[in-house]
């Protein structure tokens, strides 16, 4: 997919192995300011590995990764102040209150503690959880914890956001808010890397979709461009076609058959 905008992320020949297993195999990618990237692929395709390398959480790779025009291996991690991250699974400091945790995160990004606290309170109010601002996170529901994670990723006004299954545990109203939030952030020039297995959401919010299979980019383009190259209609169907997965009906049928086994032995 071609674009003449400002390059926020540039990956060249990125490869990564864990032991003898190749997880990423020569990834080349340019991401531009204001794009919402739907980063999808089967489990084990290398999505999380790519993101963790970009975040500086994994090394030992070959190739280069540039964020905001600087190679991350030589930038002394200053680029991280421009990044927000919601991981698929996160260990929050649950013995802290939401206020303590969010101020702590804000300070890690170089924010003044009073400014971080004020912004955190306002954001929690918008997400409908202001009443637990001074409550311990250990008492929160999964959805409330997810909202705190999302707030922590936005608090310092980052230019590049990595969202890995950000809608996990959220109620229907909150899902609508987050989807609209991503659209409005992109309109303001923020770049969003969105990874999810919920294909209909990826299809609707992404203006560019990248499909990773076995550590290699198999497709890259808008949903309309991917649809033109496929015999299928929805992103889920295109995903199954490009990944060569056609066994869903037979597997489901086998599971139903196994579940039904033994019924004739039940007592009447």
Secondary structure, DSSP 8 states (H G I E B T S, - for coil): ----S-EEEEEEEEEEEETTEEEEEEEEEEEETT-EEEEE-STTSSHHHHHHHHTTS----EEEEEETTEEGGGSTTGGGGGEEEE-SS----TTSBHHHHHHHHHHHTT--HHHHHHHHHHHHHHTT-GGGTTSBGGGS-HHHHHHHHHHHHHTT--SEEEEESTTTT--HHHHHHHHHHHHHHHHTT-EEEEE-S-HHHHHHH-SEEEEEETTEEEEEE-HHHHHHT-S-SSHHHHHHHHHT---HHHHHHHHHHHHHTTGGGS--
